[in-house]
Amino acid sequence: MTHRVGFVVFDGVTLLDVSGPAEVLHQANRLGHPYDPVLISPRGGEVATSTGMPLSGTVTAAEAGRVDTLLVAGGDRLTGLPGDAGLLETTRTVATGATRIASVCTGAFVLAQLGLLDGRRATTHWRHADVLARRHPRVRVEPDAIHVRDGRFITSAGISAGIDLTLALVEDDHGADAARRIARELVVFLRRPGGQSQFTTATAPPPRHDLLRALIDAVLADPAADHGLPSMARAAAVSPRHLTRLFHTELGTTPARWVERVRLDRAQRLLLDGHSVTSAARHSGLGSDETLRRVFVRHLGITPTAYRQRFATTGTAAGGVPAAGTPRA
């Protein structure tokens, strides 16, 4: 049975919020899982995206009829007040008959203004999470999640997280293998779980202080080495107290917490590349299976074994070849 997905779009919509999820659905269609995407806007016709490139062929809510899944795309204008009355009414109309309602990035503001997220957990782009929480105090905003599911409502973080969200929808509909195959085809991360942070230590902005930058590069190069506070302070030729102050000033955390996050990032990648839990614990620097389990549960809300079973490539990298460093036995 074909599943209809209605994308609510508008002038100024972020193009990737639409094209990313649409491409996931296109790839699902190629695998024999039929989705019928329809672009819905307040007036129908053509809308201009944030890039200036147009989206043509949009229809009004009345013309669209019922959809199975509603997806509200994001755009900078959605964080302003007052909300666009036409956009709100369009979303309200389409949402009435939808069995599943989702948003990408600031699209959560539309759902929140309609009261659809009251009493529910939700997320949005980290830059706008505080605004969403202040403006809609009845929404339980989780500012650091990739995507959040609460009943039939699913909200995602900024821009590329819409791809993760749509892969999750496909997994709901057609299983994890379909989602993994699409992710490999698109050459994207083999689906980040919703509870994963919007940030990673590897992609965080580099510190301004040269001393700290060199130390961080060393930790990222070999997370399993000795990176206790005394060892790092000796390597940086500063006192432990001064190093702690630098971490607080530049990174907003302690050296120990930052190193733990680096090791967690490495352990996630090792598990996704097919390593065993024990191997991931050892090579990430977290040491033991029990330590790895505690860190995963504290940061991600899932055990390493469950994470590996759900998201790993079962010993193969994209394309079906053994992942680098994957144990043979």
Helices and strands as residue ranges (DSSP letters): E 3-8, H 15-30, E 35-40, E 45-48, E 54-58, H 61-64, E 69-72, G 76-79, H 85-97, E 100-103, H 107-113, E 121-122, G 126-128, H 129-135, E 140-141, E 147-150, E 153-156, H 161-174, H 176-186, H 210-221, H 229-236, H 240-251, H 255-272, H 277-284, H 289-300, H 304-311
